Amino acid sequence: MVMTRDRIAAASERLSARVEQDFIASGRLPHAQILIARDGEVLHRSVHGAARADGTPLSDDALFRIASMTKPVTATAFMMLVEEGRVRLDDPVSAVIPEFEGLVRFQSEGDSGFRTAPCAPMRMIDLLRHTSGLTYGFLNRTPVDAAYRAAAILAPGSDRDADGFIEALRGLPLEFEPGGRWNYSVSTDVLGVVVERIEGRPLGDVFADRIFEPLGMVDTGFHCPDDKSARLTDAWFHHPTAGRVLAEPADTSRWRQTPAFASGGGGLLSTVDDYHRFCTMLVNGGSVGKTSILSTDSIAAMTRNQLPDGRDLASMSPFAFPETGAAGTGFGLGFAVTLNPEATGLPGSVGDFYWSGIYSTAFFVDPIERLHAIFMTQLLPTGAQPVRQLLRQAAYDFIR
């Protein structure tokens, strides 16, 4: 269908009205910023609500904690190293992180601790597609999750550096044999350490030199400098009975300080415009304008299902994850991938890919329609409001 100016304007008006009425005026979200683009051309951008509890309006250049939307950036940095022949997808992780030599998997709980068993080596591809056997403590599902909480793996405000993070993980068993299941985890944080060790410099420097500066992502980084502090938003938490409550004021945010550990799985701040540049690179197969950071072959590998034997999450994971579900969904090298749009219950195309962040940020890219969309807000936890559904429905409203 041809996108006329009138159709675009009407779709924009519908989307803005819905966000204002259903999410901002109702108090379900503190604020929202949305960008929808096709072939790199912006079809819609809007800014809604207040950035801070004192009513400061959300600015067009607001800085958001993008959390797990950091993961595709880390995957991109790693694939650049693959292209250069400095690492391979099937390399054992222990080739770069020798502390991971001889990891064991959880077998059962005993009176004196875990019973464990030997397991196959974890490979680099396992980190990218979350088949590593690692986990997250916040998942609250298994004894290994509980051990992560007890060990304060990735605890906010921790002074543990990258080497300390790896040392803490080494003392815990894997949940399962690497490659055997899918489980959302700190895999991408480990991948960030891999990138640091291969490059021999901090992850933030690698990102800045190899991704952010070439793409013109001028506001993305692991902390908020003082001269940009007025643009940082407050973060809120959705309480089941009390409703929306302030979780982290911008003025005292831990993102105001340089972290001891640059989390490749969830540590970045960014803006809608910066992430738009990143998504445009993905749509274009690794380039923006004359700047190329990855080959089309690498982007194709990252954005197709890489789960063993072409399986989907429903057959690979014993637990549903709120931002993917499981039906009709696979996983590539850094992204969830749609295998069957009808099974997901959301608008989309076979092969579209996406991810989100714990503060309810979200994005997706449809390479067939050459469409991408970004939603920024700051509400914990992810899934508290139907942000991903809204974003997809709105984006396809422009073209279908």
Buried (B, 14 or more C-beta within 10 A) or exposed (E): EEEEEEBBEEBBEEBBEEBBEBBBEEEBBBBBBBBBBBEBEEBBBBBBBBBBEEEBEBBEBBBBBBBBBBBBBBBBBBBBBBBEEBBEBEBBBBBBBEBBEEBBBBEEEEEEEBEBEEBBBBBBBBBBBBBBBBBBBBBEBBBBBBBBBEBEBBEEEBEBBBBEBBEBBEEBBBBBBBBBBBBBBBBBBBBBBBBBBBBEEBBBEBBBEBBBEBBEBEBBBBBBEEEBBBBBBBBBBBEEEEEBEEBBBBEEBEBBEEBEBBBBBBBBBBBBBBBBBBBBBBBBBBBBEEBBBBBEEBBBBBBBBBBBEEBBBBEBBEEEBEBBBBBBBBBBBBBBBBBEBEBBEBBBEEBBBBBBBBBBBBBBBBBEBBBBBBBBBBBBEBBBBEBBEBBBBBBBBBBE
